[in-house]
Amino acid sequence: MIFHFIIKEIKFRKLNFILALSAISFAVAFFVFFFTSNEASKRETIRLTRDMGFNLRIIPKETDMNKFWTTGYSEFTMPEDYANRFMQFKDFSYAHITATLHKEILWNNKEIILTGMAPEIDPAGRSEMAFHIEPGQVYIGYDLAKEFQLHRAEMIDILGRKFTILRVLSESGSTDDIRIYGPLAEFQEILNMKGQINEIMALNCLCLSPDEGDPLIMLREQLNQILPDAKVVMNTTIANAREKQRFMLEEYFAVISVCLVILIAIWIGALAMINTKEREQEIGILKAIGHRYGKILGIFLGKALIIGFISAIIGYLLGSLLALKFGGAIFKITASSIKPIYSLFIWSIIVAPLFSSLSSFIPAIIAATKDPAISIKN
Amino acid sequence: MINLENVTKIFKSPRGKVEALKNINFHAKGGEFIVIKGPSGAGKTTLLLTIGCMLKPTSGVITIDGDNIYSLKQNERTRFRASHIGFVFQLFYLIPYINVFENIILSAGLSIYNKKRDKVLDLANNLGLMNRLTHTPSELSAGECQRVALARAIIHLPKLLLADEPTGNLDIENSLEVLKIIKHYHQQGGTVLFVTHTDIADSCASRILQMENGKISE
């Protein structure tokens, strides 16, 4: 009977029902859009900050740092197998581990740097960050390509072995402009350094807030457990930019979420208040003819639950649709990864009716506890 | 049956206090038909609402069948009202979005809907509402609305019927029809408190009380 009563009231006050339904549907839609896009935004931020490059350089412990910074690489080497040791420690804060061998050579009467790169290793199974170089192929720096008029798909000779240029790198304003990237194994062979590397490049995935301590100390402690005869240096500019960007984004979303919840609560609460005020006389009548407080509250909360439930479905569909339609335009790099988040549907189904009931609860309880004569008079 | 001792009701408003009931002492026996008359603003409705467990007096004691009604908890008072009292208002106060049948059965309690069905149909038949059962209040005449309100008030056979200007919005024909129903309820042993500012119910009254400025006189 209560359900029947609720349905009849909904049909009678269609506008109020539509307004309440739209309020909660839009609120749910906004949150679903917000969180679906937020996931894309997080991925985009990760991708953008990741594209800043590796920020950790693991080099042999005996490396003379003066020479390292002057030449840009360590004069000492370590076994290539060192890179594989990271695979045993999944909880460590090193990601995108790439074994590399850097060596300055004379090529066509020019001093250039050869960098051999092994395929990336990632204990957490993340997608590759650096470019993958197939055997027989190289990436050539901007200045070298310009000076020797080299283009994509051309063959070049490096220390007696032929390689195809897969890509000419764009101008970077760094030593990369005079660098040739190639497969580690082949570069090891032509440099007579089989099984040797002089650097493991990695990305720090330890995002600590400023008050959580110095990440480098933690990274060094972790490295000491894996490679006691290596040391790590960190490009703090890139690392800090990454961390600041991520924290800024998280804080921004946290503030927006709280503001949204408050605004929507006021909106829904106001609608519930208007509906209760409109129905105050009805509440008085029900009480006058002997209906108890609990039943009257049930009628109001029942309606709120129905509104919340329907709104959750509409809001989820609308929010997901908006995220799919417009999310791609906002987050261009990760557009294809914007997908409906099905767990948000479960959350919507739980939270929207709860939120709607809570907003109706206070005005309903005020009206239901008044003397019936006062309610009827009002 | 009904006993009021030193009952006072004061309403507070921004423009000061209004003493609607002034130290009222009143007794009504079971089975009486009492007409309370008086000008508008005399306190008749306040008296009726106070007796009907719907408006707590500022001071004084009201007992019905020996129960001090305002010493009961809110839910107990609601239960008491549901089982002992029926109320008819001048403005009918029907629920606008449910039909006649549902408005009548509503009084009998939501949870025992099916048990009361036959009783509602009998009463609707007696009150000439059979062809209106599926209509909503907006589709009824004023007289029909008041008959529905009366049916809702007496469906559960209360001991006491409180009628607040039940004929105030009706023409003479409908007023007499409503009065006939109330008279019938009284003849079956019900106690009636009938508030009016006209003489329409004088002939039915076992007692007529006058109210003026919150005071009652016989």
Interface residues (C-beta under 8 A of the other chain):
Chain A: M1 I2 F5 K8 E9 K11 F12 R13 Q281 E282 G284 I285 L286 K287 A288 I289 G290 H291 R292 Y293 K295 T369 D371 P372 A373 I374 I376
Chain B: L49 G52 M54 L55 K56 Q74 N75 T78 R79 R81 A82 S83 F87 F89 Y93 L94 I95 P96 Y97 I98 E102 L106 S107 G109 L110 S111 Y113 R152 A153 H156
